[in-house]
């Protein structure tokens, strides 16, 4: 069934915005000192000939999405080339529908072929991981949702229902075989908050290289108005939630890091912790050893741990760890592995009981994974890739509209605070945490409520432009 509200993409432009981090970020075994953000501008047209523009952005976090021995430059070149292929393919497709319908079809039918062709013009690059391809696609998909809302003059989150969608969730997702769950007649708005929150709890990332106390300082820290030490961050932003990055290959170091951060958290009256191994833990026994030691030696710190994030390699079908023993100790959340709802379903079979939602895997995919996970009683968290600039807004809105266990990550305020200066002048509460929260109340209007005309950001010339 078709609707008069259906749209298709008639033009696309890709912009590449490189920015430097204030301090290094350690992702797994690699260190990030900067990132290139991919920003898409899409134009959509409906059946009556009306058109509107939309914008989407994501940081191309190469080290996170494509770990491995290839140089950063080779991986980044392949990913930026894929962004351009995606823009061209979207314009050529001329597919009509709602953004979720277009996004689902593109991710299922077109993106795999574009990913397979990622070697072209870059013979050094080995096969690009699915996660890296999703990262490239996500900025276009976000722009599509924004454009659709702008065209119809409504917020994007007001369109995830039968009024605008021709197909219900049963078209896109299937329940687990061991349940009586049905998605027939249901739409994403059945799993969203009736209205979005204006304030969302903010998580602070304690990365592996971050100094915790004076004794950790090297003398090379930035000298500006933002904090350096963890206690100063907590005091300035009123933080209540700390996420601790771990090594995954040194149990003593990991335990000591949790202990040190936990002691600071207790002293500073922080309520919650989480631990993130970034796919580096060798097996469930490694994680259980640390959790059991915390339970026995530091019971208060153990009690503050709200969940454990992605300890194991993210190709679940290759590394099929039965993780029920970890999930029995603490909620265990899929992150890098949760490419789509099918992987979430497989993860549930292995024992995972929570999902980290990220707009950097696409708005459409995040919504479908959210619906599947919530229908099956899995926990939800909204997490980011230190999203700066425009990328922060759809991320924050996902946390405001979903039933996230505890707010969302807000890492860009730590690592890229100056990069978002133009956006922060219009939306200060989104880019600067206060009393442990971010404030979304300045977002208004259709689409994602960017108020883009008021944001005076100077963009570079587009890397590519395509039109019908």
C-alpha positions as CSV (number, residue, x, y, z in Angstrom):
1,X,0.0,0.0,0.0
2,X,1.3,3.5,-0.9
3,X,0.6,6.8,0.8
4,X,0.4,10.4,-0.4
5,X,3.0,11.1,2.2
6,X,5.7,8.9,0.5
7,X,8.9,10.5,-0.6
8,X,11.9,9.7,-2.8
9,X,15.4,11.2,-2.8
10,X,16.1,13.6,-5.6
11,X,19.4,15.1,-4.6
12,X,22.3,14.4,-2.2
13,X,25.5,16.2,-1.1
14,X,28.3,14.9,1.1
15,X,30.4,17.1,3.2
16,X,33.6,16.0,5.1
17,X,34.4,17.9,8.3
18,X,37.7,17.0,10.0
19,X,38.1,18.0,13.7
20,X,40.7,17.4,16.3
21,X,40.0,16.0,19.8
22,X,40.9,18.0,22.9
23,X,42.5,14.9,24.4
24,X,43.2,11.5,23.0
25,X,40.5,8.8,23.2
26,X,41.4,5.1,23.5
27,X,39.1,2.8,21.5
28,X,40.1,-0.8,22.2
29,X,43.7,-1.0,21.2
30,X,43.8,2.2,19.1
31,X,44.0,5.8,20.1
32,X,41.9,8.5,18.5
33,X,43.2,12.1,18.2
34,X,40.7,13.4,15.7
35,X,37.8,12.4,13.5
36,X,36.3,13.2,10.1
37,X,32.5,13.8,10.3
38,X,30.4,12.9,7.3
39,X,27.5,15.3,6.8
40,X,24.7,14.6,4.2
41,X,22.2,17.0,2.7
42,X,19.3,15.2,1.1
43,X,16.4,16.6,-0.9
44,X,13.2,14.6,-1.0
45,X,10.0,15.0,-3.1
46,X,6.5,13.6,-2.5
47,X,4.0,12.4,-5.0
48,X,2.5,15.9,-5.4
49,X,5.9,17.4,-6.3
50,X,6.6,19.1,-2.9
51,X,10.2,19.0,-1.8
52,X,12.3,19.7,1.3
53,X,15.9,19.3,2.5
54,X,17.2,17.3,5.5
55,X,20.6,16.9,7.2
56,X,22.4,14.1,8.9
57,X,25.8,13.7,10.3
58,X,28.0,11.1,12.0
59,X,31.6,10.9,13.0
60,X,33.5,8.3,10.9
61,X,35.1,6.7,13.9
62,X,37.4,4.4,11.9
63,X,39.1,2.8,14.9
64,X,35.8,1.8,16.4
65,X,34.1,0.5,13.3
66,X,37.0,-1.0,11.5
67,X,39.7,-2.2,13.9
68,X,42.7,-3.9,12.4
69,X,46.2,-3.6,11.0
70,X,45.4,-1.4,8.0
71,X,46.6,2.2,8.3
72,X,44.0,4.8,9.5
73,X,44.4,6.7,6.2
74,X,43.5,3.6,4.1
75,X,40.5,2.8,6.2
76,X,39.2,6.4,6.2
77,X,39.7,6.7,2.5
78,X,37.6,3.6,1.9
79,X,34.8,4.9,4.2
80,X,34.6,8.3,2.7
81,X,34.5,6.8,-0.7
82,X,31.6,4.6,0.5
83,X,29.7,7.7,1.7
84,X,29.9,9.2,-1.8
85,X,28.7,5.9,-3.4
86,X,25.8,5.9,-0.9
87,X,24.7,9.4,-1.9
88,X,24.8,8.5,-5.6
89,X,22.9,5.2,-5.1
90,X,20.2,7.0,-3.1
91,X,19.5,9.4,-5.8
92,X,19.6,6.7,-8.5
93,X,17.2,4.4,-6.6
94,X,14.1,6.7,-6.8
95,X,12.4,4.5,-4.2
96,X,9.2,5.9,-2.7
97,X,8.2,5.4,0.9
98,X,8.6,6.4,4.5
99,X,12.2,6.9,5.7
100,X,12.1,3.6,7.6
101,X,10.8,1.8,4.5
102,X,13.4,3.4,2.3
103,X,16.2,2.9,4.9
104,X,15.4,-0.7,5.5
105,X,15.3,-1.5,1.8
106,X,18.6,0.3,1.1
107,X,20.4,-1.4,4.0
108,X,19.1,-4.8,3.0
109,X,19.4,-4.6,-0.8
110,X,21.9,-1.9,-1.8
111,X,24.4,-1.3,1.0
112,X,25.9,-4.9,0.9
113,X,26.8,-4.4,-2.8
114,X,28.3,-1.0,-2.1
115,X,30.3,-2.4,0.8
116,X,31.6,-5.3,-1.4
117,X,32.8,-2.7,-4.0
118,X,34.8,-0.8,-1.3
119,X,38.0,-2.1,-2.8
120,X,37.6,-0.1,-5.9
121,X,40.2,2.7,-6.1
122,X,41.7,1.5,-2.9
123,X,43.5,-1.8,-3.5
124,X,45.1,-1.8,-0.1
125,X,41.8,-2.1,1.7
126,X,40.6,-5.5,2.7
127,X,36.9,-6.2,3.0
128,X,35.2,-3.5,4.9
129,X,33.3,-4.7,8.1
130,X,29.6,-4.4,8.1
131,X,29.8,-2.0,11.1
132,X,31.9,0.4,9.1
133,X,29.4,0.4,6.2
134,X,26.6,1.1,8.6
135,X,28.5,4.0,10.0
136,X,28.8,5.5,6.6
137,X,25.1,4.9,5.8
138,X,23.8,6.3,9.0
139,X,24.4,10.0,8.2
140,X,22.4,9.6,5.0
141,X,19.6,7.7,6.8
142,X,19.4,10.4,9.5
143,X,19.2,13.1,6.8
144,X,16.3,11.2,5.2
145,X,14.3,11.2,8.4
146,X,15.0,14.9,8.9
147,X,14.0,15.7,5.3
148,X,10.7,13.7,5.6
149,X,9.7,15.6,8.8
150,X,10.6,18.9,7.2
151,X,8.5,18.2,4.2
152,X,5.5,17.3,6.2
153,X,6.0,20.0,8.8
154,X,6.2,17.7,11.8
155,X,8.9,16.3,14.1
156,X,10.5,13.1,12.9
157,X,9.3,11.3,15.9
158,X,5.7,12.1,15.0
159,X,6.0,10.1,11.8
160,X,6.6,6.6,13.2
161,X,3.0,5.5,13.0
162,X,0.3,4.2,10.7
163,X,-0.6,7.7,9.6
164,X,2.7,8.0,7.7
165,X,4.0,4.4,7.4
166,X,2.5,2.1,4.8
167,X,3.9,-1.0,6.5
168,X,3.7,-2.2,10.1
169,X,6.7,-3.6,12.0
170,X,5.9,-7.2,10.9
171,X,7.2,-6.2,7.5
172,X,10.7,-5.5,8.9
173,X,11.2,-7.7,12.0
174,X,10.3,-11.2,13.2
175,X,9.9,-12.3,16.8
176,X,12.0,-14.9,18.5
177,X,10.7,-18.4,17.8
178,X,10.3,-19.2,21.6
179,X,7.8,-16.4,22.1
180,X,4.2,-15.5,21.2
181,X,5.1,-11.9,20.3
182,X,3.6,-10.4,17.2
183,X,4.6,-7.2,15.4
184,X,1.5,-7.2,13.2
185,X,-0.4,-3.9,13.5
186,X,2.4,-2.4,15.5
187,X,4.6,0.6,14.7
188,X,7.6,2.2,16.3
189,X,5.5,4.7,18.2
190,X,4.0,1.8,20.1
191,X,7.5,1.3,21.7
192,X,8.4,5.0,22.1
193,X,7.5,7.4,24.9
194,X,4.2,9.2,24.3
195,X,6.2,12.5,24.3
196,X,9.9,13.1,24.4
197,X,11.8,14.2,27.5
198,X,13.2,17.7,27.7
199,X,16.0,16.6,30.1
200,X,18.1,13.4,29.7
201,X,20.6,12.0,32.2
202,X,24.2,12.4,30.9
203,X,26.9,9.7,31.0
204,X,30.6,10.7,31.2
205,X,33.2,8.5,29.6
206,X,36.3,7.7,31.7
207,X,38.7,6.6,28.9
208,X,41.8,4.5,29.4
209,X,44.1,7.5,29.0
210,X,42.1,9.9,31.2
211,X,43.9,11.2,34.3
212,X,41.9,10.4,37.5
213,X,44.1,12.2,40.1
214,X,47.0,14.7,40.3
215,X,49.5,11.8,40.2
216,X,48.3,10.8,36.7
217,X,49.1,14.2,35.2
218,X,51.9,14.2,32.6
219,X,52.2,18.0,32.0
220,X,50.9,17.6,28.5
221,X,47.2,18.2,29.4
222,X,45.3,21.0,27.7
223,X,45.2,24.3,29.5
224,X,41.8,25.8,28.8
225,X,38.5,26.3,30.6
226,X,37.4,22.7,30.6
227,X,38.3,20.2,33.4
228,X,41.0,17.6,33.2
229,X,40.7,15.5,36.3
230,X,37.7,13.3,36.9
231,X,36.8,15.0,40.2
232,X,36.7,18.4,38.4
233,X,34.4,17.0,35.7
234,X,32.1,15.6,38.3
235,X,32.0,18.9,40.2
236,X,31.5,21.1,37.2
237,X,28.8,19.0,35.4
238,X,27.1,17.4,38.4
239,X,27.7,14.0,37.0
240,X,25.8,11.0,38.3
241,X,26.9,8.3,35.7
242,X,30.4,7.2,34.7
243,X,31.3,4.7,32.0
244,X,34.8,3.1,32.5
245,X,36.8,2.0,29.5
246,X,38.8,-1.2,30.2
247,X,41.7,-3.0,28.5
248,X,40.1,-6.5,28.3
249,X,43.6,-8.1,28.3
250,X,44.9,-7.2,31.8
251,X,42.6,-8.3,34.6
252,X,44.6,-6.7,37.3
253,X,44.7,-3.3,35.5
254,X,41.0,-3.5,34.8
255,X,40.2,-4.3,38.4
256,X,42.4,-1.5,39.6
257,X,40.9,1.0,37.2
258,X,37.3,0.1,38.3
259,X,38.5,0.4,41.9
260,X,40.0,3.8,41.4
261,X,37.1,5.2,39.5
262,X,34.7,3.6,41.9
263,X,36.4,5.2,44.9
264,X,36.2,8.6,43.3
265,X,32.5,8.0,42.5
266,X,31.7,7.1,46.1
267,X,33.6,10.1,47.4
268,X,31.9,12.5,44.9
269,X,28.4,11.0,45.4
270,X,28.1,9.6,41.9
271,X,25.3,7.0,41.7
272,X,26.1,4.7,38.7
273,X,28.9,3.1,36.8
274,X,29.2,0.9,33.7
275,X,32.2,-1.0,32.4
276,X,33.1,-1.3,28.7
277,X,35.7,-3.7,27.4
278,X,35.3,-2.6,23.7
279,X,35.3,-6.2,22.3
280,X,38.7,-7.0,23.8
281,X,37.9,-9.6,26.6
282,X,39.0,-13.1,25.6
283,X,36.1,-15.0,27.0
284,X,33.3,-14.9,29.6
285,X,35.6,-16.3,32.3
286,X,37.7,-13.1,32.1
287,X,34.7,-10.9,32.8
288,X,33.3,-13.1,35.5
289,X,36.6,-13.1,37.3
290,X,36.6,-9.3,37.5
291,X,32.9,-9.1,38.5
292,X,33.3,-11.8,41.2
293,X,36.3,-10.1,42.6
294,X,34.4,-6.8,42.7
295,X,31.5,-8.5,44.4
296,X,33.7,-10.0,47.1
297,X,36.2,-7.2,47.7
298,X,34.3,-4.0,46.7
299,X,30.6,-4.8,47.1
300,X,29.6,-1.1,47.0
301,X,31.4,-0.5,43.7
302,X,29.9,-3.8,42.4
303,X,26.4,-2.6,43.3
304,X,27.0,0.7,41.5
305,X,27.7,-1.1,38.2
306,X,24.5,-0.7,36.2
307,X,25.5,-2.8,33.2
308,X,28.5,-4.4,31.4
309,X,29.1,-3.4,27.7
310,X,30.3,-5.5,24.8
311,X,33.2,-7.4,26.4
312,X,33.7,-9.9,23.5
313,X,34.5,-9.7,19.7
314,X,31.5,-8.3,17.9
315,X,31.1,-11.0,15.2
316,X,28.8,-13.1,17.3
317,X,28.3,-15.8,14.7
318,X,32.1,-16.3,14.5
319,X,32.8,-16.1,18.2
320,X,29.7,-17.8,19.7
321,X,30.3,-17.3,23.4
322,X,27.5,-18.5,25.7
323,X,27.3,-15.4,27.9
324,X,24.5,-16.4,30.3
325,X,27.0,-16.6,33.2
326,X,28.0,-12.9,32.7
327,X,24.4,-11.7,32.2
328,X,23.4,-13.5,35.4
329,X,25.9,-11.3,37.3
330,X,25.1,-8.0,35.6
331,X,23.0,-6.8,32.7
332,X,25.0,-7.5,29.5
333,X,24.6,-5.0,26.7
334,X,25.4,-5.6,23.0
335,X,27.1,-2.6,21.4
336,X,29.4,-3.1,18.4
337,X,27.8,-6.5,17.7
338,X,24.2,-5.1,17.5
339,X,24.3,-4.4,13.7
340,X,20.5,-4.9,13.4
341,X,17.6,-6.7,14.9
342,X,18.6,-10.1,13.6
343,X,21.9,-10.0,15.4
344,X,20.1,-8.8,18.5
345,X,17.8,-11.9,18.2
346,X,20.9,-14.1,17.9
347,X,22.6,-12.4,20.8
348,X,19.5,-13.0,23.0
349,X,19.9,-16.7,22.2
350,X,23.5,-16.6,23.5
351,X,22.4,-14.8,26.7
352,X,22.8,-11.1,26.1
353,X,20.0,-9.2,27.8
354,X,20.5,-5.6,26.7
355,X,21.1,-3.5,23.6
356,X,23.0,-0.3,23.2
357,X,21.2,1.8,20.6
358,X,23.3,4.1,18.4
359,X,22.1,6.5,15.7
360,X,25.6,5.9,14.0
361,X,24.1,2.5,12.9
362,X,21.3,4.5,11.2
363,X,18.1,6.0,12.7
364,X,16.0,3.4,10.9
365,X,18.1,0.5,12.3
366,X,18.2,1.9,15.8
367,X,14.4,2.2,15.8
368,X,13.8,-1.4,14.6
369,X,16.4,-2.8,17.0
370,X,14.7,-0.8,19.8
371,X,11.3,-2.2,19.0
372,X,12.5,-5.8,18.8
373,X,14.6,-5.6,22.0
374,X,11.8,-3.9,24.0
375,X,9.2,-6.4,22.8
376,X,11.4,-9.2,24.1
377,X,12.1,-7.7,27.5
378,X,15.7,-6.6,26.8
379,X,17.2,-3.5,28.4
380,X,18.0,-0.4,26.3
381,X,20.8,2.2,26.5
382,X,21.5,5.0,24.1
383,X,25.2,5.5,23.4
384,X,27.3,7.6,21.1
385,X,30.6,7.9,19.3
386,X,31.6,11.2,21.0
387,X,29.0,12.7,18.6
388,X,29.9,16.4,17.9
389,X,28.1,19.2,16.1
390,X,24.9,18.2,14.3
391,X,25.4,14.4,15.1
392,X,24.6,15.0,18.8
393,X,21.0,16.1,18.2
394,X,19.4,12.9,16.7
395,X,21.4,10.9,19.3
396,X,20.0,13.0,22.2
397,X,16.5,12.7,20.7
398,X,16.7,8.9,20.5
399,X,17.4,8.9,24.3
400,X,14.6,11.3,24.9
401,X,12.0,9.2,23.1
402,X,13.1,5.7,23.8
403,X,12.9,3.9,27.1
404,X,16.6,4.1,27.7
405,X,17.6,2.6,31.1
406,X,19.5,5.7,32.1
407,X,19.8,8.6,29.6
408,X,22.6,8.7,27.1
409,X,26.3,9.2,26.6
410,X,27.6,12.7,26.0
411,X,31.2,12.2,25.1
412,X,31.6,15.1,22.6
413,X,31.4,17.6,25.5
414,X,34.6,16.0,26.8
415,X,36.6,15.3,23.6
416,X,35.3,17.9,21.1
417,X,33.9,20.8,23.1
418,X,35.1,23.5,20.8
419,X,34.0,21.7,17.6
420,X,30.3,22.2,18.5
421,X,30.6,25.9,19.2
422,X,28.2,27.0,16.4
423,X,25.5,24.5,17.4
424,X,26.0,25.2,21.1
425,X,25.1,28.9,20.7
426,X,21.6,27.8,19.7
427,X,21.3,24.6,21.8
428,X,23.6,25.2,24.9
429,X,22.0,22.6,27.0
430,X,22.7,19.8,24.6
431,X,26.5,20.4,24.4
432,X,27.1,21.4,28.1
433,X,25.9,19.1,30.9
434,X,24.4,20.7,34.0
435,X,23.4,18.9,37.2
436,X,24.1,15.6,35.5
437,X,21.7,16.2,32.6
438,X,21.5,17.6,29.1
439,X,18.6,19.9,28.1
440,X,16.8,19.4,24.8
441,X,14.2,22.1,25.3
442,X,15.7,24.4,22.6
443,X,15.0,21.9,19.8
444,X,11.9,22.9,18.0
445,X,10.2,22.7,14.6
446,X,9.9,19.9,12.1
447,X,12.4,17.1,11.4
448,X,15.0,16.8,14.2
449,X,14.4,20.4,15.2
450,X,17.9,21.5,14.4
451,X,17.0,25.2,13.8
452,X,19.7,25.0,11.1
453,X,19.0,28.5,9.8
454,X,20.1,29.9,13.1
455,X,23.3,27.8,13.3
456,X,26.0,29.8,11.6
457,X,28.3,27.0,10.6
458,X,30.6,27.5,7.7
459,X,30.7,24.3,5.7
460,X,33.5,23.3,3.3
461,X,32.7,22.7,-0.4
462,X,30.9,19.4,-0.8
463,X,33.0,16.3,-1.5
464,X,30.2,15.2,-3.9
465,X,26.8,16.3,-5.2
466,X,24.3,14.2,-7.1
467,X,20.9,15.3,-8.6
468,X,18.3,13.6,-10.7
